[in-house]
C-alpha cells in the first residue's frame, strides 16, 4: 500500500509519522487490495484535524476527526476508518457467499 502523509500548518514529527505508518499498516488485514492511503493532518486555530482517505479496488473510503490533540484526532479518524473497512469487508464477503442457496424464482 502506498501511504502519503501530509502536514498542513504544523511541523512534522517523527514520532507521529511512525505511529501513523504502524496503525494504517494494520488495516491491511481487513483490506482486499488497497492501493493508496492518504493521511492529512492540519491545524486550524486550536483545532487539530485528521483526514484519512483510502483507495481500494473500486471503493474510496474517507474519515475525518477534529479535537484539541493531534494524536486523539488521528485515533478517532482511524477508528472511523476501521469501522468502514470492516463493514465493506462484511458486505463483500456476504455478497459472495450466495452459492448453495435456493432462489425464490
C-alpha positions in Angstrom: 0.0 0.0 0.0 1.3 3.4 -0.9 1.0 5.7 2.2 1.2 9.5 1.9 1.3 11.7 5.0 0.7 15.5 4.6 1.2 18.0 7.4 -0.6 21.4 6.9 0.2 24.4 9.1 2.2 22.3 11.6 5.6 20.8 11.9 6.0 17.1 11.1 7.1 15.0 14.0 8.9 11.7 13.5 7.0 10.0 16.4 3.6 10.9 14.8 4.8 9.8 11.4 5.9 6.4 12.8 2.6 5.9 14.7 0.6 6.7 11.5 2.6 4.2 9.5 2.2 1.5 12.1 -1.5 2.0 12.7 -2.5 2.4 9.0 -0.4 -0.7 8.1 -2.6 -2.8 10.4 -5.6 -2.0 8.2 -4.1 -4.4 5.6 -5.6 -7.4 7.4 -9.1 -6.1 6.6 -8.4 -4.9 3.1 -8.7 -7.0 -0.1 -6.4 -4.9 -2.2 -5.6 -1.4 -1.0 -3.7 0.7 -3.4 -3.3 4.1 -1.7 -3.8 5.7 1.7 -3.5 9.5 2.2 -3.4 11.0 5.7 -3.8 14.8 6.0 -3.0 16.4 9.4 -3.8 20.1 9.7 -4.1 22.7 12.4 -6.8 25.4 12.3 -6.6 27.8 15.3 -7.0 25.5 18.3 -8.4 22.5 16.3 -6.3 19.6 15.1 -7.9 17.8 12.2 -7.0 14.4 10.8 -8.3 13.2 7.5 -7.8 9.7 6.1 -8.6 8.7 2.5 -8.2 5.1 1.5 -8.5 3.8 -2.1 -9.3 0.2 -2.6 -10.3 -1.6 -5.8 -13.4 0.4 -6.7 -14.1 2.0 -3.4 -13.0 5.2 -1.8 -13.3 5.5 2.0 -12.9 8.7 3.9 -12.8 9.5 7.6 -12.3 12.8 9.4 -12.0 13.8 13.0 -11.1 17.0 15.0 -10.1 17.7 18.6 -7.6 19.7 20.6 -4.9 17.0 20.3 -3.4 15.7 17.0 -3.0 12.1 18.4 -6.6 12.0 19.6 -7.8 13.3 16.2 -5.9 10.7 14.3 -7.0 7.8 16.6 -10.7 8.9 16.2 -10.4 9.1 12.4 -8.7 5.7 12.3 -11.5 4.2 14.4 -14.0 5.5 11.9 -11.9 4.1 9.1 -11.7 0.7 10.7 -15.4 0.6 11.1 -15.9 1.5 7.4 -13.4 -1.1 6.2 -14.9 -3.9 8.4 -18.4 -3.0 7.1 -17.2 -3.1 3.5 -15.4 -6.4 4.0 -18.5 -8.0 5.5 -20.6 -6.6 2.7 -18.4 -8.1 0.0 -18.0 -11.4 2.0 -21.8 -11.9 2.4 -22.3 -11.0 -1.3 -20.0 -13.7 -2.5 -21.4 -16.5 -0.2 -24.8 -16.8 -2.0 -23.8 -20.1 -3.7 -25.7 -23.1 -2.4 -28.8 -21.2 -1.6 -32.0 -21.6 -3.5 -33.5 -18.5 -5.0 -37.3 -18.0 -4.8 -37.7 -17.5 -8.5 
